[in-house]
Amino acid sequence: MVVALLPMVLKGRIADERLDTFCTFTESQTSYTRITLDQWCSFLDFCYECEDLSTYDESMSAWPVLIDEYVDYMEEQQKKK
């Protein structure tokens, strides 16, 4: 359900590639059946603050675990290419 809402609300506000990869990530996770308001708002803030994942520093951030796991997922996807 959440994955269906993400594109409706965020399309045009964040990069399409980021939105697509986040939707793919959330669909692949069995531990997330819902996204909290904090996670939702933090994801939008994350997209604005970290347009490029190279600026992401887990040790200096206070993002929800969902965001940390998304970044780990993206790093794994990059290694596969």
C-alpha positions, 0 to 999 in steps of 0.5 A, a space after each residue: 500500500 505504501 509503495 503505491 502512495 509514494 509515487 502519487 505523493 513524491 513524483 516531481 518532488 524528488 528524482 525519479 531514479 531515487 523514487 523508483 529505487 526506494 519503491 523497489 527497496 521497500 517492496 523487497 523488505 519483509 520487515 517493513 509492512 508500513 512506513 511511519 510518519 517519521 520515516 516518510 518525512 525523513 525520506 523526503 528530507 534525505 532526498 533533498 539533503 543527499 541528492 548524491 549518496 556520496 554525501 551520506 555519512 551514516 556516522 554523522 547522521 540521525 536518519 531512521 534505520 530505514 534510510 540507513 538500510 536503503 543506503 546499504 541496499 543502494 551500495 549493494 546494487 552499485 557493487 552488482 553493476 
